[in-house]
Amino acid sequence: MKKFNSILSLLFVFLISMACEPNNPFGGPVYDVEGNLEKDRIIIEEFLATAQIDSIYRYHDPTGVIVIVQEEGEEGKPRSGNLIYTDYTGSLIDGTVFDTSIEEVAKENDIFVEGRNYRLFQFTLGSSEAITGFNYGFRNLKSGSKAILIIPSPWAYRDSENNERIPPNSVLMFEVDFRGME
């Protein structure tokens, strides 16, 4: 019994030490949110220094999301739990469009998918129905606004390789037309 407890203790210590390793076989590498936010902050600053984007004003959310308001809505700002309705066009900061809710834009950018229902995108603010950056960006917009959201990779798709149009750790830009909320 004493030998069994010793083996069990050694196994336990081994598992704990492996769990502390960033590349452990039990959980994979840990995503570096702060490190990627810092890298993306530099990329975004360099982009904004040269990008010519018309705007009424820009809001730099503490999360790192940039909200560039191009047309101010007249309704109030949403709260957590509100259902948001928006049209959007998502692109990399080099301008490559990777997704949109607008059929014409999809066709113009050769990303049209036959059979897809192009319509207003809806999501509940504060939920996981949209990327986290949408939650951060839309909470700073009045309903009826048109804006550009620049979203650091930790609040978008992180290091995911699931979408061939979006390289891992990409800063994303979304042109949004905030149509309304419930």
C-alpha positions in Angstrom: 0.0 0.0 0.0 2.9 2.3 0.9 4.5 1.7 -2.6 1.1 2.4 -4.3 0.8 5.7 -2.5 4.4 6.7 -3.5 3.7 5.9 -7.1 0.4 7.8 -6.9 2.2 10.8 -5.4 4.8 10.8 -8.1 2.2 10.6 -10.8 0.3 13.5 -9.2 3.5 15.6 -9.0 4.3 14.8 -12.7 0.8 15.8 -13.8 1.0 19.1 -11.8 4.4 19.9 -13.2 3.2 19.2 -16.8 0.1 21.4 -16.3 2.4 24.3 -15.4 4.3 24.1 -18.7 3.1 26.4 -21.4 3.3 23.6 -24.0 2.0 20.8 -21.8 0.3 17.8 -23.6 -2.8 18.1 -21.5 -3.9 21.6 -22.4 -1.8 22.9 -25.2 0.0 26.2 -25.2 -1.6 29.1 -23.3 -2.7 32.0 -25.5 -0.8 35.2 -24.6 -3.6 37.8 -24.5 -1.4 40.6 -23.1 1.5 39.9 -25.5 -0.8 39.9 -28.5 -2.6 43.0 -27.4 0.7 44.8 -27.2 1.8 43.6 -30.7 -1.6 44.5 -32.1 -1.5 48.0 -30.4 1.7 48.8 -32.4 0.2 47.4 -35.7 -3.0 49.5 -35.1 -1.0 52.7 -34.2 1.0 52.3 -37.4 -2.1 51.7 -39.5 -4.0 54.7 -38.0 -1.0 57.0 -38.6 -1.3 56.6 -42.3 -4.9 55.4 -42.9 -7.2 58.1 -44.3 -10.5 57.3 -42.7 -13.2 60.0 -42.5 -14.7 60.3 -39.1 -16.6 62.4 -36.7 -14.5 61.1 -33.8 -12.5 58.1 -32.6 -12.9 56.3 -29.4 -10.1 54.2 -28.0 -11.7 51.6 -25.7 -9.5 50.5 -22.8 -9.7 46.9 -24.3 -7.7 48.0 -27.3 -10.7 48.1 -29.7 -10.9 51.4 -31.7 -14.3 52.8 -32.7 -14.1 55.3 -35.6 -17.6 56.9 -35.8 -18.4 58.1 -39.3 -22.0 58.9 -38.8 -23.5 59.4 -35.3 -26.8 57.6 -34.6 -29.6 59.4 -32.8 -30.8 56.6 -30.6 -29.2 55.5 -27.3 -26.3 53.2 -26.7 -27.0 49.5 -26.1 -26.7 47.7 -22.8 -25.7 44.2 -22.1 -28.6 41.9 -23.1 -29.9 44.1 -26.0 -30.4 42.4 -29.3 -28.2 44.3 -31.9 -29.0 44.4 -35.6 -26.2 45.4 -38.0 -24.8 45.1 -41.5 -21.1 44.6 -41.6 -18.1 44.1 -43.8 -15.1 42.5 -42.2 -11.6 43.0 -43.6 -8.0 42.6 -42.7 -6.3 46.0 -42.2 -4.7 45.6 -45.7 -8.2 46.0 -47.0 -8.8 42.3 -48.0 -12.5 41.6 -47.3 -13.1 38.2 -45.7 -16.8 38.4 -44.8 -19.9 40.5 -45.1 -23.6 40.4 -44.4 -24.2 42.3 -47.7 -24.7 40.2 -50.8 -23.4 42.9 -53.3 -20.2 43.4 -51.2 -19.6 39.6 -51.2 -20.0 39.5 -55.0 -17.7 42.5 -55.5 -15.0 40.9 -53.4 -15.3 37.3 -54.8 -16.4 35.9 -51.5 -20.0 35.2 -52.4 -21.4 31.9 -51.2 -24.3 30.4 -53.1 -27.1 29.6 -50.8 -26.0 31.8 -48.0 -28.7 34.0 -46.6 -27.2 37.5 -46.7 -29.1 39.6 -44.2 -28.7 41.8 -41.1 -26.5 40.2 -38.5 -28.0 40.0 -35.1 -26.4 39.2 -31.7 -27.1 39.8 -28.1 -24.7 42.4 -26.6 -22.5 40.8 -23.9 -23.0 37.2 -25.2 -20.7 34.9 -27.1 -22.9 35.1 -30.3 -20.3 37.4 -31.9 -16.6 38.0 -31.5 -15.7 39.7 -28.2 -14.6 42.8 -30.1 -18.2 43.4 -31.3 -19.3 43.5 -27.7 -16.6 46.0 -26.9 -17.2 48.1 -30.0 -21.0 48.2 -30.1 -21.4 49.2 -26.4 -19.7 52.5 -27.5 -22.0 53.2 -30.4 -25.4 54.8 -30.6 -28.0 52.9 -32.5 -28.2 54.3 -36.1 -24.4 54.9 -36.2 -22.1 54.0 -39.0 -18.6 53.2 -37.8 -15.4 51.2 -38.3 -14.3 48.9 -35.5 -10.7 48.0 -35.4 -10.4 44.8 -33.3 -7.1 43.4 -31.9 -6.7 39.6 -32.5 -7.4 38.5 -28.8 -10.9 40.0 -29.2 -11.4 38.4 -32.7 -10.2 35.0 -33.8 -6.9 34.8 -31.8 -4.6 32.3 -33.3 -7.3 30.2 -35.0 -6.5 28.6 -38.3 -10.2 27.7 -39.0 -10.8 30.4 -41.6 -8.5 30.4 -44.7 -9.2 34.1 -45.3 -8.1 35.2 -41.8 -4.5 34.5 -40.9 -3.8 33.6 -37.2 -3.5 36.7 -34.9 -4.9 39.1 -37.4 -6.1 42.6 -36.4 -9.5 43.0 -38.0 -11.5 46.0 -39.3 -15.3 46.0 -39.6 -17.4 48.6 -41.3 -20.7 48.5 -39.4 -24.1 50.0 -40.0 -25.8 49.8 -36.6 -29.4 49.4 -37.8 -31.2 49.1 -34.4 -31.7 47.2 -31.2 -34.3 45.6 -29.0 
